[in-house]
Amino acid sequence: MVYFDNSATTIPYPEVIDTFSTVARSYFANPSSLHPLGKEAEQLLNHARKKVASILAVEAKEIFFTSGGTEGNNLAIKGTARQLQKRGKHIITTSLEHSSTHDAMAELENDGFSITYLTPDMNGQVSAEQIENAITSETILVSMIHVSNELGSKQPVEETGAILRKYPKIVFHVDHVQGITKVPLSIKDASIDLCTISAHKFHGLKGNGVLYVRQGLKLSPLFSGGQQEKGFRPGTENLAGIVSLTKALRMAFDKADDKIASLKDLSTWIEREVSEIDGVVMNSPLNRAPHILNFSILHMKPEVIVQALAERDIYVSTKSACSSKNFEPSRVLSSLGFSETRASSAIRVSLSFDNTKDEAIYFVKTLKDIVSTMKKVVKV
Amino acid sequence: MMNYEHILIRYAELSLKGKNRKFFEQKLQSNIREALKPFPAVKTSKSFGRMFVQLNGEDEEKVSDRLKNVFGIHSFSPAVKVPLEKEAICEGALWAAKDALPEGNRTFKVSVRRTNKDFPIGSQEMNQIVGGHVLRNMNHLSVDLHHPDVHLKVEIRQEAAYITCKVIKASGGLPVGTSGKVMLMLSGGIDSPVAGYLALKRGVTIEAVHFHSPPFTNERAKQKVEDLVKVLTKFGGNMNLHIVPFTDVQTAIHKQVPDNYEMTVMRRFMLRITEKLAEINQAKGIVNGESLGQVASQTLESMYAINEVTSIPVLRPLITMDKLEVIDVARAIGTYDISILPYEDCCTIFLPSESKTKPNHLKAQRYESFLDIEKMVDQTVERMETMKIHEGIDENKGFEKLF
């Protein structure tokens, strides 16, 4: 199997599944229970929180466990908007965002907020200058994806953070779901207030994520309920998921140290090889995250390519998994000004630290075969 | 890219301590080594009433954070090492000045010492060269020779030049381990950990004592105390925590003593048991978190009636402090968030709605006379559980393999 769809989800590390299973069996108690079993579960929870905090170089009290990226983004955005709506009702974001951000913004728009969607350049990048120009006295939140899940383009998070230091009342949220472990980002140095990550993008399990909330910041919770996660995120803690997330994060960061460079080499090689195929245009910019490569094979239905590759045990995707079921041109690609033909024929290859050169060779060869076979059938 | 090469440590009162000075210095050095254990490359040395921490590539900020918590250090300054060249010294001085003064209107002065007379430029002239270079390259900066915000010091020595600028204030006090040992009565509230911290500041070592009354006080309350001791180990090194099984004593008191004297008698027992523990552990004093008049048990009359049972010194570092002052310290040392967790301790159970604020010690004696005091104390101490608390986040070693 050649699994090149790591931005949709990664293959969980076996050790992570073992941890999940051990914790689910041995530490089943509710961390809020007063008895010793509950105490033990609570200790384990605190331990995990400290570990995650130390890996992300933040404070343990700034770590809030969630169910994943979608919840993290919703909690960050709606939680801030509702908390601060008396101060202002203007929010700045980009048209590159994941659907969980995009649709949360749309919902807030219906509730009377005004949203500025910044348009990226052809490289899939907005500039920090664009953000500063969009700021008004009503602005309460800037929300930005770090690494675009479709294009792999990187947004100027550090520069934006530096600008927003001049506007201490504006909350800065970063969707770091695709970037974590692959594109280094210091939460503290970039002056980030809220940061979303999700376990299953770094070989953890689905249903777990972290929202970093800078100390002192308050969020209006999405759910009503108990005092878990300081009341920001009520509901019995998913301890097995949380501990397995911590393990996955630790393992992925351990690998990242020496694998980021080889990941970039691998995807650059694929980029060069694929570019030679007739009809292929690269959608990802040159300066992109090391693991995501997006290209269009013009006039070929991407679903058919995905299908044909899958028959040969290779797995890639068309666009964001969270919006791949509507067969419309990609919203993100269209916003870059790409033609409908290009925006509706995109293929996304996304790698992990565990992918190999052999897999890449097999993929390129197979893709070339498929394209040339299809050219004979399809009218171009 | 410049980095700090070593940290110069100045110590507080111990330079005054005459004959004991050597002992104090050794203790301080070993405490510093203990505190810097997480940084294996670091080396410490001492000479002429000062200590040096050689960083050997370890992160200056992280090392500094640890040094701030070591009692006996008055202040410290990270130093840059540069080659014996005019340009390198100027660049190093500018870098150190920028690090010490981030922004805004500030003042500074320079003093150059040249012990290496082979260096061709005299110290007066170097003062002007270095000062001029810094002034030209930083905005909103001016010279003030009398009350500068920072003092840029350049030492031109045989092998290199050393530059210090930033002065980081540490906690002061005396090195832990130079003032003998005390037992700390630790309830889990806000006050007692602060009392422990302040006692450590005066150089004592601590063994903590906690009264646990299962099933009336639960595991969480005990855990809370362990967590508090763990915070204190940051300042006082590894520590013993004695968990005293107090249920039987409390139950006996509850049966025998009238409601309004229960608290007084309970406190007298706590003090007796702690005194016994002090004797066993060769401690010469008891520290608690009492503040005059704060609650019924802490009025002067109460203290009189309670303190009567022991002749060992009972130290009360918080005696004159307001609650809010105590809270400020608790927040600063990191015990506040743990202390406010809502678990009952043994002082709050059984207690009647009204306790005597002015108990009479004779009455307390009389009510106690129906109890076999010595036996109760001895039996309690026999069943005591002692744990060693270490710094670090491993509450439970069994967890480690899960991560």
Interface residues (C-beta under 8 A of the other chain):
Chain A: T19 T22 V23 L34 H35 P36 K39 E40 Q43 L44 N46 H47 A48 K50 K51 K61 V243 T246 K247 R250
Chain B: N218 E219 R220 Q223 D337 I393 D394 E395 N396 F399 L402 F403
